[in-house]
Amino acid sequence: MSKTPAWLAILSRSAAALLGGYAFSYAVTAFLARVLPLAAGDAVIVSTLLAFAFYTGVILWAFATRDAWRAWIPMVLAGPLALVGFWPQAMEWLK
């Protein structure tokens, strides 16, 4: 049994759902817009439409996991996806 207060676990899951979901869907959008084998405009439209499904999935994931720590997994996965999605901008920033 966890000694974490229930309100703190709910607050953590809510933050993971809202903040982590936004970060994950933003990173997935950038990633898919970069790697989909479509014209640039079409890839952006398709990835933006899919972002709504990813955001909903992360919110459901945050409240379906066993503990509040696992709710933050999409936030961790957003890092590598964002790195691929924003690679050209990162290279410009490093110059």
URGI-V653969 format. One record per pair of residues at least 6 apart in sequence whose ideal C-beta (glycine too) atoms are under 7 Angstrom apart, sorted by sequence separation. I is the first residue (numbers start at 1). J is the second residue. D is the distance in whole Angstrom. If there is no record, write none. Layout:
i=I j=J d=D
i=I j=J d=D
This chain:
i=65 j=71 d=5
i=36 j=43 d=4
i=38 j=46 d=7
i=62 j=71 d=4
i=33 j=43 d=5
i=36 j=46 d=6
i=61 j=71 d=7
i=32 j=43 d=7
i=33 j=44 d=5
i=36 j=47 d=6
i=61 j=74 d=7
i=33 j=47 d=4
i=32 j=47 d=4
i=58 j=74 d=5
i=29 j=47 d=5
i=32 j=50 d=6
i=29 j=48 d=6
i=29 j=51 d=4
i=28 j=51 d=6
i=25 j=51 d=4
i=28 j=54 d=5
i=25 j=54 d=5
i=24 j=54 d=6
i=25 j=55 d=4
i=25 j=58 d=7
i=21 j=55 d=5
i=24 j=58 d=5
i=21 j=58 d=4
i=20 j=58 d=6
i=21 j=59 d=5
i=17 j=58 d=7
i=17 j=59 d=4
i=20 j=62 d=7
i=17 j=62 d=4
i=16 j=62 d=5
i=17 j=63 d=7
i=13 j=62 d=5
i=13 j=63 d=6
i=24 j=74 d=4
i=31 j=81 d=4
i=34 j=84 d=6
i=24 j=75 d=7
i=27 j=78 d=4
i=34 j=85 d=5
i=20 j=72 d=6
i=23 j=75 d=6
i=30 j=82 d=6
i=33 j=85 d=7
i=21 j=74 d=7
i=24 j=77 d=7
i=28 j=81 d=6
i=31 j=84 d=5
i=20 j=74 d=5
i=24 j=78 d=5
i=27 j=81 d=4
i=31 j=85 d=4
i=13 j=68 d=5
i=16 j=71 d=4
i=20 j=75 d=4
i=23 j=78 d=5
i=27 j=82 d=4
i=30 j=85 d=3
i=12 j=68 d=4
i=16 j=72 d=5
i=30 j=86 d=6
i=13 j=71 d=5
i=27 j=85 d=6
i=9 j=68 d=5
i=12 j=71 d=7
i=16 j=75 d=7
